[in-house]
Amino acid sequence: MSLGPPELLIILIIVLVLFGGAKLPKLAKSLGEAQREFKKGQEDGSTNATTTSTPSTPASPNDLDKPA
């Protein structure tokens, strides 16, 4: 399923009606910032996943009873 020009135009009109022309730049800016944060989090998560190792010895039952 792909979106063609008529569908994109309808979506744009709906967004303009919902948010108004004045709020549209703020909305676009916040969406861009959210996308950058998401990509940064994905990159950080993938590097942490490869560098994080599991402990070689399991925790003993005595360790579980101690408060953190």
N, C-alpha and C positions, 0 to 999 in steps of 0.2 A: 504494500500500500504506500503510494507516494503522494506527496502534496504538490499539486500543480499551482500555477499562478492564480486561478480563480479561488481556490481554497485558501491560499495565503492572503489574498486580498480580503476575503470574508473575515478571517481571523484578525487581521490588522484593524478592520473597521470595528469589530467587537471590542478589541483592546482599547481603541480610542474612545469608544462610548463608555466603557467601564471606568477607565482611569482618567480620561480627559487629556487634552493636549499639553497642559501645563505640568502634569505629573509624569508624563511619559519619559522625559530625560532622567528624572530621578529613579524611575523604575528600571530603566536600561542600565544605569550606573550600578544600582544595587544588584541586579542580575549578573553583571560582569564581575563585580567583586565576589559574589557568591561562587561563581564558576571558578575564579582564580583560587579561592580558598579550598574548594573541593579538589581541584587538580593538585594543589600543594599538599593537601592531606593524603591524597592517593600516593603521591611520590614519597612522602615521609613514611607512610605505612608500608610501602613496598621495600624501602631501604631498611626500616626497622625490622621487618619480618625476616629479612635475609641475615641481618647481623645478630638478632636475638637468638640465643641458644637455650635449650632446656637444661636444667641442672642434671648432673650425672647421677646423683644419689637422691632418692625420693625423701620427702620430709618424714621424720619420725612422728609417731603419735604424740610424743611429748612436746614437739614443736607446735603442733596444732592447738594445744591447750594454752599456750602463752599468748597474752594480749599483744597486739601490735604496737 
